[in-house]
């Protein structure tokens, strides 16, 4: 499941890069090259918050660097490792208020914000057969249960990449 989750994440971020690159398209033919340069969007800074350390995240860092290069620097990631942007208990609020644009959240530690999720993904001894099976079960539960989806909706955030065991997910307000 890790490869599928990473693939989904990469595809979504590539889509973001594509949107940023296409933002300059559709200009009228009478604009000069200089006017088009001025019309290009300013640098888009994306704040990524995680409780994880940077060590061992070489693939993720490489992906962020690739997106920055592909966008000619118009997209830049500010990477906040080890809860350096906000403390772990403030990550959901940081997303809701725009301090963080997306985050990796250990959701079982956020019982005050996500009580249903914390009880489901944080419950020990569920006997899930594998990470892949557990993630599929979690996706079905999330898709079929409005109360669980509502925990994200009330913050104005979206679950981007669910992952069970270790129970944490990427979230965004984008």
N, C-alpha and C positions, 0 to 999 in steps of 0.2 A: 504494500500500500504506500510505502514511502515514495517509490518512484512515481506512482500515479499522483500523489499529493504534490510532489515537486513539479511534475509536469503541468498540473492544473495551475499552480502558482506562477510558473514561468509563462504559460500561455496568457494568463490574466495580465501580468506585468508587460508582456510584449504588446498586448492589446492597448495598454495604457500608453506605451511608447508610440504605437501607431497613431493613436488619437492625437497625441502631442505633435507628431510630425505632420499629420494631415491638417492641423489647425491653421496652417498657413496656406492651404489650398483654397481654390475658389476665388482668388483675388481677380479683380478686373484686369483686362489685358493692358490697360493704359498705365498701370502702375510701373514706375521705374524700379530697377533693381534695388536702389537705395531705399525707396519707399517700402518695398517688400521686406527689406531687412528690418526696418523700423517697425513694421507691422507684425513681425514674428513675435510669438509670445515670449515673455520674460522667462527667466529660469523658474521652473516649478520645483519647489523643495518639498520633499516628502519625508516626514518624520516617522521613523520606524522604532517602536519601543518593544523591548523584550526583557524578560527576566533572565534569559540565557547569556552566558559569557560569549565573547567573540571567538575564543579558542574553539577549534573544531567546527567552525561554520564557514570554512573556506569556500564551499560551493555556493552558499548563499551570498557571501561577499562578492564572489566572482560574478554572480548573476546581477547583483546591483551595479557593479562596475560595467558590465556589458551593456546594461540598459542606459547608463550614463553616456557611454561611448557612442552607442547607436543613436542617441538623441542629440549628438553633438553638444553635450553639456547642458541642454535645455531642461533635462530632468536630473535632479541631484537628490541623493538619499542622505539624510542625516541619520546615522545608525546609533541608537542609544542602547548599549548592551548592559546587562546586569542591573536592570532597573535604574539606570543613570538618568533617565528623563523624569520619571516619577516613580515613587515607591510602588511595589506590587499591588497594594490595595487601592491605588488610585488610577490604575491603568484603564478600567472601564470608563471612569469619568473623564480621563484625558482624551479618550476617543470621542466621547459625547460632546466635549467642548472644543475639539479641534487641536488640542495640544499635540496629540499623536494622530497621524493619518491612518496608520494601521499598526497592529500589535500582535504579538504572540502571547496568549494569555493562558496560564495554568488555571483553568476554569474551576477546578475543584477547590481552589483556594479563595474563590470569590462567592461564597455562599450567601453573603448579604446582598449581592447584586443579582446573582444567578442561582437562586435556591433550588430550582428543579434540576438544573444541570449539575450543580454541585452534588446533589443527592444521587443522581444517576451515574455520572462519570467518576465520582469520588468514592463510590461505595466499594469497599474491598470485598474480595471473594465472589465476584459475579460469575466466575467460571467461564469467561469468554474463551472460545476455542483458539483464537489467534487475534493478532492486531487487525488483520484485514477483515476478518469476520466481525469483530467488535466495531470497527469503523462503519461497516455496512449496516449493522444493526442500529448504530447511533444515527446514521443518516436517515434511515427509515423513521426512527422515532422523531427526529427533528422535523422531517417533512410532513409527518402525519399528525403532529401535535401542536396546535396553535398556542397553547400555554407555554410550551418550551420555546417556540419561535418568538413569542411575545417578549421573552426576557431580553432578547436582542433589540427588538423593535422599539421597546420603551426607551432605549438609549439612543435610537437612531443609528444603530450599527448593524452590520451584516456579517454573518458567518461566511467566511470565504473558503477556508480549507479545514474541514473537521478532521480530527485525528483522535482516535481513542487510544489509550495505553501508549505512551504516557499521555494522559488526558489534557491536551492543550490545543488551541486552535488559533488560526490567524483571523483577525477581525478588521473591518475598515469602515470608515464613513465616506469613502470615495464613491 
